[in-house]
Amino acid sequence: MEYVNDYAFVLQYHPGNAKVVADALSRKSGVKMSSLALLRWEMWNFLEDYEIYGLENEERVHLYNSLPQDDFPPRVVEAQLNGLFISPLIGQMTQEPNDWYVAEDGGMRYKGRIVVPEGPLRQEILENAHRSKFSIHPGTTKMYHDLKRCYWWRGMKRDVADYVKRCLTCQQVKAEHQRPAGLTNPLPIPVWKWEHVTMDFVVGLPVTPKARYDAIWVVVDRLTKTAHFILMRTTDSISRLAQLYINSI
C-alpha cells in the first residue's frame, strides 16, 4: 500500500464474467490441495511476481509465513493410522485398485485425495471450509468443489449440503437474485354465479368398462364454490368438452 500510494490511480470494478485473464488469487491450480494450501501457493506466486518492484526476499517470506497453516492433512493421516477405518473400504479398494494408494507420509489416498475417516475431524474440516475468514460462507456447490480437491470420504457431498443447510448465517443473509415481484393483485370479486369459473383435470384414472372414461374434468364456480365433476376421455376434443359441459348444467 505504501508503494501504490505514490501513484494517482482509480479503482474500477469489473464483474467476474467480464474478466478475460483471472487474477492471481482466483486462478485454479492443477494440483489438488485444500483451500488454505491453495491460498498459500497463489500468495507465493503473487509475491514472486512483485519481486521486480523492490520487495525483498525476506519480506516475501515473512508475508508468506503470516498466512495460516493448513494442519488438517497430517491430522487426517494420524487419524488413519490410529483408527480401523480401512476394513469398510476393502471391497471398494478391490474394485478400483488403481485409484487407491498409500502416499509417502503413510496416509491412504483415493484419486490423489486424502481419505478422511469417520469422526470429529470431518466436522472440523467442514467448519474450516465454511466459516473461516478465507472461505466466507460459500454455497453447497462451491464448498464441495473446494473440499474435493484435497479430501474424500463416502457421502461428502451430502454432508456438505447438510452443513450449509444448517448454517444460520447463510439462511439469514441469503441473497435474492430475482427482480422484485411487486405487490399482490387480488382477483376481482365475481358479481354473479358462473361468471368466473376455474377448472382442472384429474387424469390417470382406471378406464371405465363401457364408455371408456379415464379422466374427470372439474369445473368450480368462484362465487358459490359449486363444482361440476364431468367424466371425459383424455383424447376428447374441445368441441366434445363443450358438449359435455352443456349437458352437465
Buried (B, 14 or more C-beta within 10 A) or exposed (E): EEEEEEEEEEEEEEEEEEEEEEEEEEEEEEEBBBBBBBBBBBBBEBBBEEEEEEBEEEEBEEBBEEBEEBEBBEEBBBBBEEEEBEEEBEEEBEEEEEBBEEEEBEBBBBEBBBBBBEEEBBEEBBEBBBEEEEBEBBEBEBBBEBBBBBBBBBEBBEBBBEBBEEEEEBEEEEEEEEEEEEEEEEEEEBEEEBEBBEEEEEEEEEEEEEEEBBBBBEBBBBBEEEEBEBBBBEEBEEEEBEEBBEEEE
